[in-house]
Amino acid sequence: MKTWGYARCSTNEDKQDINRQIKELKAAGADEVVFEYEHGDAKVKQNLHMLLNAATEGDTIITLEVSRLTRSTQQLCEIVEIIKSKKLRLIIVGSITVDCRNGQIDPMSQAFIQMSAVFAELELAIIRARVRSGMQNAKSKGVKVGRRPTTKDDIPAIFYKHYPAFVAKQMNVSELARVCDLSRPTVYKYLKLIA
């Protein structure tokens, strides 16, 4: 039987450090920690999905907060159903243990985990409402909100270095993205700017 840790941050490693979660999960007994950068209410969390598929009967999944799994009550109910059907144990460190290794979930654990999900979803809704209110307030004061548009000056030198090979059809968009360490959408944006 294996103990899996699951860590998640909403934004990338440049903005959030996931290492704290990983250290705490290892200290709590995780044999292996699966992590990803994805929004809490995203419908698909690929690494969480992989973990739930890989876990086998009797395994334990630990995470630091319910909100690390999801900020959606519906998604959490779906996760709990998987845990129940696969006869796993879910531990929210310092909070609750949902032990479904017998294929059942006790009513108190079911109620507590669902209430935790409701509060995680509520917290996200409050944060989003504050952000929208702040943006509307800034706009009303004439402040430009959002990212500034990308210009040719934003294109890195490495892109210009490999661009001639792309024009000469010596590499495709995927190869250009790989050698420049950029995403394909970013490459398409740059191509559009210099076309």
N, C-alpha and C positions, 0 to 999 in steps of 0.2 A: 504494500500500500504506500502511496506517495502523497506528500503534502505539497500542493501547488500554491504559490503566491500570485496574486494579481494586482498590478499597479497601473494607474491610468492618470494622465494629465490631459487637460483640454487643449493646450497649445504645445508647440514644439520645444525642443530642448534649449533653444536660445532664450525662451521666455519663462519656462518652468523647469525646475530640477527634479527629476523623478527619482534620483538616487536616494533621497531620504526615505521614500516609500519602500524602495528595494531593500535598504538596510534594515528597516523596521520589520519587514516581512521575513527576512532571513533570521533576524533575532527572535521572531515569533515561531520559528520552526519550519519555514518553507524550504523544501529541498531544491525547488526550481521556481524562479520568479518569471512570470510572463508579464510584459508591460507593453503599453502603447500610448500614443498621443492621439486622442480622439475626444470629441465633445461628449458630455455625459448622457445626452439624450439622443445621440446618433443611433439610427436604426441598426446599423451594422458596425460592430466592433470586431474586426477580423481576428485579433489575437485572443480576445475573450471567447469567441466562437471556437477557435482552435483548441483552447484550453478545455472548454466544456466537452468537445469531441474526444480529446485525448484522455481525459480523466476516466478511470475505470472504477467499478464497484468497490466501495470501501475507501476510496481516496478522499482527501480533505482539500478544500479550497479555502485559502485565507486571504482577506483583504482588510484594509484599515478602516474603511467606512462604507456604508451602503452606497453612498454617492460615487464611490470609485467604480462600482459595478455598473450603475446606471442612475440617471436622475428621472427615470420614467417608471411610474408605478406599474404600468402594463408590462414593460420589459422585465422588471424585477419579478413579477408573478410568473412570467415565462421562464426566467432563470431558475426560480425555485421549483417549478414543475420538472425541469431537466434534472435538477439535483435530486429530486424525489424519485424520478423514474430510473435514474442511474445509480441510486442508493449511495449518494455521496454525503459528505458533511461540509457545511459552509460555516466558517468562523469569521465574524466581523470582530477584529481584535479589540478587546476591552469592552465589548458591547453585547453581542449575542452569538450563540451557537445554534445553528439549525442542523440537527442531526437526523438525516434521512437514510441512514445506512440500513434501516429495517424497511425502507420503502414507504414510510409514513412521516408525517410532520405533526408535531403536537399543536393543538389549537393556540396556545399562548405564543409559541414561536412564530406561527403563521401570522397571528395578529400583530405581533411586535415588528416583524420584518416588513409587513405591509405598511404599518404606520411610519416606519423609518423611511420607506420609499416615498410616501406622501410628503413628508417634511423635506426630503431631498428635492423633490419636484417643485415644491412650494418655494424653496430657497432659490432655485434657478429662475422661476417666474419672477420673483421679487428683484433679483439682480438684473434681469432683462428689462423690467419695467423702469428701474432706476436709470439704466443706460439710455433707454429711449427718451425718458424725461430730460436727462442731461443733454442729449443731442438736440432735442427740440428747443431747449433753453438756449443752447449755444447758437443754433441757427437763427433764433429770433434776435440775437445780438449781432448777427452778421458774420459769425465765425464759420469758416468753411469746415465741414465735418467729413470725416472719412479720409481714406488714403489720397495723397496727391497723385495725379496721373503720372504714369511712367513715361519718361522721355528717353531720347537717344543717349543722353548723358548718363542714364542709369545702367546702360548696357555694359557689362564687364569686359575688360580687355581680352579675356580668354575666349569670349564669344566671337569677337572680331578676328582673333587668331585662327579659329577653325571655320569661320564663315565661308572663306573662299573654297574650301574643300567641299562644303555643302552645296555651294553654287555650281561647282564642277561635277556634282552628283557622285562624289567619292564617298559620301556618307549620307544617311537619311536623318530624319528628325530625331529618332530615338538615339542614334549614335552621336549626333551633335549634342543632345541633352546629356548623354552619359559622359562624354569627354569634357564637357563644360561644368559638370556636376550641377545641372539645372533640371527642373521638371519640364516635361513636354509642354504643358500650358505656358510656362514662362518662355520657352524657346519660340512657340508660336507667337506670343506677344512681341518678342524682340524682332522676329521676322517681319511681322506686320509693320512695325515702326520703321524698319530700314528698307522696306519694299519701295 
